[in-house]
Amino acid sequence: MADVDENDTKSAPLSLRDEDGEIRREFVAEVARAIEANDSDRLRTLAADLHQSDVGALLEALAHDERPRLIELMGSDFDFAALTEVDDNVREDILDELPNETVAEGVRELENDDAVTILEYLDREDQVEILDALPAVERVALQRSLDYPENSAGRLMQTTLLRSPPYWTAGQMLDHIHDESDEELPDSFYEIFVVDPGHRLLGNVFLDRLVRAKRSARLDELMDPDRRRVHVDEDQEEVARFFERYNLISAPVVDDADRLMGVITIDDIVDVIREEAAEDMGALGGVSAEEELSDTVWWTAKNRFLWLFVNLITAFMASSVIGMFEGQVQKMVALAVLVPIVASQGGNAATQTMTVAVRALATRELSRANAMRVVRRELFVGCINGLGFGLLTGLMAGAWFGLPSLGIVIALAMLTNMVAGALGGILIPMVLDRLDADPAVSSGAFVTTVTDVVGNFSFLGIATLWFGLG
C-alpha cells in the first residue's frame, strides 16, 4: 500500500472513494494503521459517518484479520447493516471471528430482513445463542423468518411495519406515527396497512394520501382494498418479477390465511435482481452461483472443473466427426484448415440466440403463447446470416485456395450450421426449461455440441460428395 504522510492525514480529512468511485488505497492504509494502533477514536473519525455500503467496501478491502478488529474497535458506532453489503465468504469469515455477544448487540439494531441475512449464515448453535440474547419480541420475529425457506419472501421481508384497524381516522394514524418511538417504526416506510382483528390484510393507505386526507377521514375509506400482495413462501425471483411487472416500491407479504406477515421494499428487490443476474451470467459461463472473488484458489478450481470436463467430452465428440473423414482430410488439406471456421461461426451464432432465449425465459417474455413465433424469428435470422456469411466465407476461401468450388462447399456448410445453431440456441433452452432444468446452466454444453458436430459433419460431408473424396 502507498505510504501516506501522517501530517497530511490529520490536516485534511480523507475520503473513501476517488473521483472515479474507486476505493482509495490511502484511505484503506490509514484505517489499517488505526486498527494496528488500536486507535478507536481515529477509526470513528474515518469510518463512523460512512454509508453502510461504503463500510462494506472498506471491509472487503482490509486484510482478513483487520476486519473483526475494526468492528470491535468501533463498538456501537459500527453499523452491522454493512455486513449485508459484503461477499458471503467475507461475511462468514467476519462472523466466525466475532463473539456471539457482539453479533447479538449489532443485530438488535437492525431491521428484520438485514438481521436474517446475517443470522442465516451462522451455525444453528450460534443462531440459538444470539437469538436467546435478544428481547422476546425480536427473537420470535427473527426465528419465524429463519424458519421460512431460503430465498423465499419470508426471508426477504421485514416485519417492522405500521398496521391500523379500519375504523381509525387519518388524524389518529398521524398522531400514532408522531407518538411512536424510533425503535418502533421502520427505518423507511411508504404505506399503512389496514388489517382486521385477525390481522388479515384489508388494504393499504400510501403516506401521500394519508397526509393529504382530512383528519376525520376513516382509513377504510382511504385504503386501496385491491393491494397486490406476495405469498410468504414465494421464491424471491418471482417476487422480483412481480415488482417489475407492476412497478412496485413495496409489497405486503401474507400467509395462506391472508394474514399480514411483513413487507418487502424495493431496496431488497434491487439486491435480488443483482444476485439473479450475476447467477445467470455465471451459469452461462459454467461458473457456480456460489462463486465469489473472495473464494480460495483450490475451491474455485475444483468448482469449475466439472464444467470444463463436460466441455472436454463434447470437444472429443466433435473431433470424432472429423475422425470419420480422416481419409478425405488427408486427400485435401484445405479441409483441415477451413473446418474450424464453420464450427466456430455456427457456435457464435448459437450463443447469441441462446443468450436471448435464456434471458427471455428468465423474464417470462418467452412462453408457450409466443414460442413458435420466436422460433420462426430465430430461424429466419439464422438463414439470413447464414446466406450472408456463407457467401462472404465462400468468396474468401475460394480466393485463398484458388478453388471456386471449395467456396461453394464452405458456403453451403456455413448456411447449414448457422441455421442449426439458431434452432439449437432457441429450442434447447426451451426444452430444458420445460423439463424444469435451468437453461442458463445446461444449454451451453448442448448447443456447442450441436454446432460443432453439425458444422464438422456438414462441411466434410458436402466436400466428400462434391469432390468425390469417398
C-alpha positions in Angstrom: 0.0 0.0 0.0 1.1 3.6 -0.7 2.7 5.5 2.2 0.7 8.4 3.4 2.2 11.5 5.2 0.8 11.4 8.7 0.6 15.2 8.9 -1.5 15.2 5.7 -4.0 12.7 7.0 -4.5 14.8 10.1 -4.7 18.1 8.4 -7.2 17.2 5.7 -10.0 14.6 6.0 -9.5 11.5 3.8 -12.4 10.4 1.6 -13.0 6.7 0.9 -13.5 7.0 -2.9 -11.8 8.9 -5.6 -13.4 10.9 -8.4 -14.0 7.6 -10.3 -15.8 6.0 -7.4 -12.8 3.6 -6.7 -11.7 2.8 -3.1 -8.6 4.9 -2.2 -5.7 2.8 -1.1 -4.5 5.7 1.1 -7.8 5.6 3.0 -7.6 1.8 3.5 -4.0 2.2 4.6 -4.9 4.8 7.2 -7.7 2.6 8.5 -5.3 -0.3 8.8 -2.8 1.8 10.7 -5.6 2.9 13.1 -6.5 -0.7 13.7 -2.9 -1.7 14.3 -2.6 1.1 16.8 -5.9 0.2 18.5 -6.9 3.9 17.8 -10.7 3.7 18.1 -11.1 7.5 18.0 -9.3 7.7 14.7 -11.4 4.8 13.3 -14.6 6.6 14.3 -13.4 9.8 12.6 -12.6 7.9 9.4 -15.5 5.4 9.2 -18.4 6.2 11.6 -20.1 8.5 9.1 -19.7 6.3 6.0 -22.8 4.7 4.4 -23.2 1.1 5.1 -22.4 0.2 1.5 -19.1 2.1 1.8 -18.3 0.4 5.1 -18.9 -3.0 3.3 -16.5 -2.0 0.6 -13.9 -0.9 3.2 -14.2 -4.3 5.0 -13.6 -6.2 1.8 -10.5 -4.0 1.1 -9.0 -4.8 4.5 -6.9 -7.8 5.4 -8.7 -10.9 6.9 -7.6 -10.2 10.5 -8.3 -6.5 10.3 -12.0 -6.8 9.6 -13.2 -8.1 13.0 -10.8 -5.7 14.8 -12.4 -2.7 13.0 -15.8 -3.8 14.2 -14.7 -4.4 17.8 -12.8 -1.0 18.0 -15.7 1.0 16.6 -18.1 -0.6 19.0 -21.6 0.8 18.9 -20.6 3.2 16.0 -20.3 0.2 13.7 -23.5 -0.3 11.6 -24.0 -4.1 11.3 -26.1 -3.5 8.2 -22.7 -3.1 6.4 -22.3 -6.9 6.7 -25.2 -7.3 4.3 -23.1 -5.4 1.7 -20.1 -7.8 1.6 -19.4 -11.1 -0.2 -20.9 -14.1 1.5 -17.4 -15.5 2.3 -16.2 -12.3 3.8 -19.4 -12.1 6.0 -18.9 -15.7 7.2 -15.2 -15.1 8.0 -16.1 -12.0 10.0 -18.9 -13.7 11.9 -16.6 -16.6 12.7 -14.2 -14.2 14.4 -16.7 -12.1 16.3 -18.1 -13.2 19.8 -21.8 -14.0 19.7 -22.4 -11.3 22.2 -21.0 -8.7 19.8 -23.2 -10.1 16.9 -26.3 -10.1 19.1 -25.7 -6.5 20.1 -25.3 -5.5 16.5 -28.3 -7.5 15.2 -30.5 -5.9 17.8 -30.3 -2.5 16.0 -31.1 -3.9 12.5 -34.3 -4.3 10.5 -35.6 -7.8 10.5 -34.6 -8.6 6.9 -31.0 -7.4 7.5 -30.7 -9.3 10.7 -31.9 -12.5 8.9 -29.3 -12.0 6.2 -26.6 -12.1 8.9 -28.0 -14.9 11.1 -28.8 -17.3 8.2 -25.0 -17.8 7.6 -24.4 -18.9 11.2 -24.4 -22.4 12.6 -27.6 -23.4 14.4 -25.9 -23.4 17.7 -24.6 -19.8 17.3 -28.1 -18.7 16.0 -29.7 -20.0 19.1 -27.2 -18.3 21.4 -27.6 -15.0 19.6 -31.4 -15.2 19.5 -31.5 -16.0 23.2 -29.7 -12.7 23.9 -32.4 -10.7 22.1 -35.7 -9.4 23.6 -38.5 -11.9 23.2 -40.5 -10.0 20.6 -37.4 -9.6 18.3 -36.4 -13.2 19.0 -39.7 -14.6 17.9 -39.9 -12.5 14.8 -36.4 -13.4 13.7 -36.9 -17.1 14.4 -40.1 -17.1 12.3 -38.3 -15.5 9.4 -35.4 -18.0 9.7 -37.9 -20.9 9.6 -39.1 -19.9 6.1 -37.4 -21.5 3.0 -34.1 -20.0 1.8 -34.6 -17.3 -0.9 -38.3 -17.0 -0.1 -40.3 -13.9 0.5 -40.4 -14.8 4.2 -36.6 -14.5 4.4 -36.7 -11.3 2.4 -39.4 -9.4 4.2 -39.1 -7.0 7.1 -41.6 -7.4 10.0 -41.4 -3.9 11.4 -44.4 -2.1 9.7 -47.4 0.1 10.6 -50.8 -1.6 11.0 -54.1 0.0 11.6 -57.7 -1.1 12.3 -60.1 0.1 9.6 -62.1 2.4 11.9 -59.1 4.6 12.7 -59.1 8.1 11.2 -56.2 9.8 9.3 -55.7 12.0 12.3 -55.4 9.1 14.7 -52.9 7.4 12.4 -50.7 10.5 12.0 -50.8 11.1 15.8 -49.8 7.5 16.3 -46.8 7.8 14.0 -45.7 11.0 15.8 -46.0 9.4 19.2 -44.2 6.2 18.3 -40.5 5.9 19.3 -37.9 5.5 16.5 -37.4 1.9 17.7 -41.0 1.0 17.0 -41.0 2.5 13.5 -39.4 1.0 10.3 -36.3 2.9 9.1 -38.3 3.8 6.0 -41.9 3.1 5.0 -44.3 4.1 2.3 -47.7 2.9 3.4 -50.0 2.0 6.3 -51.6 -1.5 6.2 -55.2 -1.8 7.3 -56.0 -5.1 9.0 -59.0 -6.7 10.7 -58.8 -8.1 14.3 -57.4 -11.4 12.9 -54.6 -9.4 11.2 -55.9 -10.3 7.8 -54.9 -7.6 5.2 -57.8 -5.5 4.1 -55.9 -2.9 2.1 -53.4 -0.1 2.4 -53.1 3.6 2.5 -50.0 5.3 1.0 -48.4 8.1 3.0 -49.1 10.7 0.4 -52.8 10.0 0.5 -52.8 9.9 4.3 -51.2 13.3 4.8 -53.5 14.9 2.2 -56.7 13.5 3.7 -58.9 15.3 6.3 -58.1 14.2 9.8 -61.6 12.9 10.2 -61.4 10.6 7.2 -61.6 6.9 8.1 -58.8 4.6 6.8 -61.2 2.1 5.4 -62.5 4.9 3.2 -59.0 5.9 2.1 -57.5 2.4 1.6 -56.9 0.5 -1.6 -58.6 -2.8 -1.0 -57.0 -4.5 -4.0 -53.4 -4.0 -2.9 -51.2 -6.5 -4.7 -49.6 -8.9 -2.2 -46.9 -11.6 -2.1 -47.2 -15.0 -0.5 -44.7 -15.7 2.3 -43.3 -18.8 0.5 -42.9 -17.2 -2.9 -39.5 -17.5 -4.4 -37.5 -14.3 -4.4 -37.0 -14.4 -8.1 -40.8 -14.5 -8.7 -41.2 -11.6 -6.2 -38.7 -9.6 -8.2 -40.7 -10.2 -11.4 -43.8 -9.2 -9.5 -42.3 -5.9 -8.6 -41.1 -5.3 -12.2 -44.4 -6.3 -13.7 -46.5 -3.9 -11.5 -43.8 -1.1 -10.9 -44.0 -1.5 -7.1 -41.9 0.1 -4.5 -43.2 -2.1 -1.7 -45.5 -5.1 -1.3 -47.2 -6.7 1.7 -46.4 -10.4 2.5 -49.2 -12.6 3.6 -49.7 -16.3 4.6 -52.2 -18.8 3.5 -54.9 -17.2 5.6 -54.1 -13.7 4.1 -52.7 -12.6 7.4 -50.2 -9.8 7.1 -46.7 -11.1 7.9 -44.4 -8.4 6.7 -43.4 -6.1 3.8 -40.8 -6.2 1.1 -39.3 -3.0 -0.2 -37.7 -2.1 -3.5 -34.1 -1.8 -2.0 -34.3 -5.6 -1.2 -35.6 -6.3 -4.7 -32.7 -4.5 -6.3 -30.3 -6.8 -4.4 -32.3 -9.8 -5.6 -32.2 -8.7 -9.2 -28.5 -8.2 -9.0 -27.9 -11.6 -7.4 -30.1 -13.4 -10.0 -28.5 -11.6 -12.9 -25.0 -12.5 -11.6 -26.1 -16.1 -11.1 -27.4 -16.3 -14.7 -24.3 -14.7 -16.1 -22.1 -17.1 -14.2 -24.2 -20.1 -15.2 -23.9 -19.2 -18.9 -20.1 -19.3 -18.5 -20.2 -22.5 -16.4 -19.5 -20.7 -13.1 -21.4 -21.7 -10.0 -23.8 -19.2 -8.5 -21.9 -19.5 -5.1 -18.5 -18.4 -6.6 -17.2 -15.2 -5.2 -14.0 -13.2 -5.8 -13.0 -14.0 -2.2 -13.1 -17.8 -2.7 -9.8 -19.7 -2.4 -7.9 -20.8 -5.5 -8.4 -24.5 -4.7 -12.2 -24.2 -4.2 -12.5 -22.1 -7.4 -10.5 -24.6 -9.5 -12.5 -27.5 -8.1 -15.8 -25.8 -8.7 -15.0 -25.1 -12.3 -13.6 -28.5 -13.0 -16.8 -30.3 -13.7 -18.0 -27.8 -16.4 -14.6 -27.9 -18.1 -14.7 -31.7 -18.0 -18.2 -31.7 -19.7 -16.8 -29.3 -22.4 -13.8 -31.6 -22.9 -16.2 -34.6 -23.6 -18.2 -32.5 -26.1 -14.9 -31.5 -27.8 -14.0 -35.1 -28.2 -17.4 -35.8 -29.7 -16.9 -33.0 -32.3 -13.4 -34.3 -33.1 -14.7 -37.8 -33.6 -16.7 -36.4 -36.5 -13.5 -35.2 -38.1 -12.0 -38.6 -37.5 -14.8 -40.1 -39.6 -13.4 -38.1 -42.5 -9.7 -38.7 -41.8 -9.1 -40.1 -45.3 -10.8 -37.2 -47.0 -8.9 -34.6 -45.0 -5.6 -36.3 -45.9 -6.5 -36.1 -49.6 -7.5 -32.4 -49.4 -5.5 -30.4 -46.7 -7.7 -27.3 -47.2 -10.5 -29.1 -45.4 -8.5 -29.2 -42.2 -7.7 -25.5 -42.5 -11.3 -24.4 -43.0 -13.3 -26.8 -40.8 -12.8 -24.8 -37.6 -14.2 -21.7 -39.3 -17.6 -23.4 -39.9 -17.9 -24.8 -36.4 -16.8 -21.5 -34.8 -19.1 -19.3 -36.7 -22.1 -21.6 -36.0 -21.2 -21.7 -32.3 -21.1 -17.9 -32.1 -24.5 -17.6 -33.8 -25.9 -20.2 -31.4 -24.5 -18.4 -28.4 -26.2 -15.2 -29.5 -29.6 -17.0 -29.9 -29.1 -18.9 -26.6 -28.3 -15.8 -24.6 -31.5 -14.1 -25.9 -33.6 -17.2 -25.2 -32.3 -17.7 -21.7 -32.9 -14.1 -20.8 -36.4 -14.2 -22.3 -37.2 -17.4 -20.3 -35.9 -15.9 -17.1 -38.1 -12.8 -17.5 -41.1 -14.8 -18.8 -41.1 -12.9 -22.1 -40.7 -16.3 -23.9 -43.7 -18.6 -23.2 -45.9 -21.2 -24.9 -48.0 -18.4 -26.2 -45.3 -16.9 -28.4 -42.8 -19.8 -28.7 -43.5 -20.7 -32.3 -43.3 -17.1 -33.4 -39.9 -16.7 -31.6 -38.6 -20.0 -33.1 -39.6 -18.8 -36.6 -37.9 -15.5 -36.0 -34.6 -17.1 -35.0 -34.8 -19.5 -37.9 -35.1 -16.6 -40.4 -32.3 -14.7 -38.6 -30.1 -17.9 -38.9 -31.0 -18.2 -42.7 -30.2 -14.6 -43.4 -26.9 -14.6 -41.5 -26.1 -18.0 -42.9 -26.6 -16.8 -46.5 -24.6 -13.6 -45.9 -21.6 -15.2 -44.1 -21.8 -18.3 -46.4 -21.3 -16.0 -49.4 -18.5 -14.0 -47.7 -16.7 -17.1 -46.5 -17.1 -18.8 -49.8 -15.5 -15.9 -51.7 -12.6 -15.7 -49.2 -12.0 -19.5 -49.2 -12.2 -19.8 -53.0 -9.7 -16.9 -53.4 -7.4 -18.2 -50.7 -7.0 -21.7 -52.2 -7.7 -20.7 -55.8 -10.6 -23.2 -55.9 -14.0 -21.6 -56.5 -15.9 -24.9 -55.9 -14.4 -25.1 -52.4 -16.0 -21.7 -51.8 -19.4 -23.2 -52.7 -18.9 -26.1 -50.4 -18.0 -24.0 -47.4 -20.8 -21.6 -48.1 -23.4 -24.4 -48.1 -21.9 -25.8 -44.8 -21.9 -22.3 -43.2 -25.6 -21.8 -44.1 -26.4 -25.3 -42.7 -24.5 -24.8 -39.4 -25.8 -21.3 -38.7 -29.4 -22.4 -39.2 -28.7 -25.4 -36.9 -27.1 -23.0 -34.4 -30.1 -20.7 -34.5 -32.5 -23.6 -33.9 -30.3 -25.2 -31.2 -29.9 -21.9 -29.5 -33.6 -21.4 -29.1 -35.0 -24.9 -28.9 -32.5 -26.4 -26.4 -33.2 -23.8 -23.7 -36.9 -24.1 -24.2 -36.8 -27.9 -23.8 -34.6 -27.7 -20.7 -37.0 -25.1 -19.2 -40.0 -27.5 -19.9 -38.0 -30.3 -18.1 -37.5 -27.9 -15.1 -33.8 -27.8 -15.7 -32.0 -24.4 -15.5 -31.4 -23.5 -19.2 -28.7 -21.0 -18.1 -26.6 -23.8 -16.6 -27.3 -26.6 -19.1 -27.8 -25.0 -22.5 -24.2 -24.1 -23.3 -22.8 -27.6 -23.5 -25.6 -29.0 -25.6 -25.7 -26.0 -28.0 -21.9 -26.1 -28.5 -22.0 -29.8 -29.2 -24.8 -29.3 -31.9 -22.9 -26.6 -33.7 -19.5 -28.4 -33.6 -21.0 -31.8 -34.8 -23.3 -30.3 -37.4 -20.6 -27.9 -38.6 -17.9 -30.5 -39.0 -20.2 -33.1 -40.5 -21.9 -30.7 -43.0 -18.6 -29.3 -44.2 -16.7 -32.5 -44.5 -19.8 -34.4 -45.8 -20.6 -31.9 -48.5 -16.9 -31.7 -49.5 -16.7 -35.5 -49.8 -19.8 -35.6 -52.1 -18.8 -32.6 -54.1 -15.2 -33.6 -54.8 -15.7 -37.4 -54.8 -13.3 -38.0 -51.9 -15.0 -41.1 -50.5 
